[in-house]
């Protein structure tokens, strides 16, 4: 390998040709950020550094869920061989609108990483919650025609597609006119309705949680993105698809917390798939090739004339990354990221007053009940969907109260954009025996969501994030507190990514010490206000039935 400061160098190793399904010794010659030639070589003439292959791509991710601004996300991702993402800025758009989308693009452009942003299709996600902004079809038309915008991001309003809502159809039409794909989001949609949704021109779905659902959508021409994030984990259920449908599958994380991103990324999914006996080339096609071709990304695929975006891994079993190159620039040295932090100005929308324990009270006559039974959200570890169950409520002095013996805790949502009554309900499977957690990462509108074992702890956890104007917090049974401020839209920190991951690891451990067995309590909590995923959720306006699309 020659001096890279001369803008010309070569990398030697075992080249993995995914398209031709071949592995052979080769030399990759790079000049000024472009691959000028890929030359087969004899084993004796080559100094093998490892296996050379195209970089990994996360085919659907909300950068905001990492709690890191794009530049810090990139710093962590290149360590695992990720060279690009298909990024939906839906979360910050729901808080800050067009200004939020611009922030993500501008910050991402400050580092050598290939973010590919979409135009958020559902801002606000529903009319049943309070968001900080709205993007209509005219806004989408402006966005979708920008070169930085590669696609129309997940169309969560599948009822609007099926009933041909004019605004929804205008957004889809704008993407098609611009020659850009439309991402889907239709959990559980099957049969004729799935067919109609796909025929509207929607090309992908990352929300399948059963093999049968995915196969149903595949037969109508929809591509399936296998998701494995910090909360939603569908890899085990869907990975068999790769055997028979290698051209139609991609990998994504969707939502990945900072501690999880430090541990691994798409490389982990490749290792797990290969360990299951899935054909290596099918695995790498999903991880490296299919996203580039589907979204028409400006990411190289190890061919002469391509941008020099590639990685070197030690082996094709564990996929430990030795080197990562983007536009020819080396970004990894002895396991250390070479992407440097950049300065960033925070943007936000936050205006609400502190709460009191009295605000958490749930009068019996103000909450639905049936013969002493109350509706309860059943949270499911590793899933975004919840169950709607009825349990016998615990009452005290005319109020419904938490029942820690039966793991029925109180959950609340506080409007962060202006002062409003606190929405309250009950939830099962968080397991806390004391204390509370709160967060302003609460999909899709990112109001304050909290769950706790008593009203005093709930109020204290909520006030910690109000004071910080965004973040996650934990209060334990001894009244000790931890908080991680997220001043960028109440979603992200501009601090060093590894520092944020360390802070998040500490607060996650504290949350689990309250008695939770959930693999990611904060990530699970963030989806308990996500109305577009069935079955029962809570918005700042009240308890919501995701099947009937109406308040309980």
Protein Blocks (a to p, Z undefined) as FASTA:
>chain_A
ZZfklopacdddddddfknopacddddddeehiafbdcdddfklpccfbjcddddddfbd
cfklnopafklmmmmmmmnopabdcddfklmmmmnommlmmmmmmmmmmpccdddddddf
bdcfblkbccfbdcdfklmmmmmmpmklgbdcddfblmlmmnopaklmmmmmmmmmnopa
cddddehiacjllmmmmmnopabdckbcbfklmmmmmmnopacdddddfklccklmmmmm
mmmmmmlcccdekiacfklmmnocfklmmmmmmmnopafklmmmmmmmmmmmmnopabde
highiacdddddfblklopafbdceehiacbeehiafbdcdddddddddddddddfklmp
ccfklccceehiacdddddehiabdcddddddddeehiacddfknopacdddddfkbccd
ddddddehklpagdjdddfbdcfklpacdddfbfklmmmmmmmmmmnopaaddddfkopa
cddddfegolaccbdfklmmmmmmmmmmmmmmnopabfblmlmmmmmmmmkbcfbdcdfk
bccdfklopaZZ
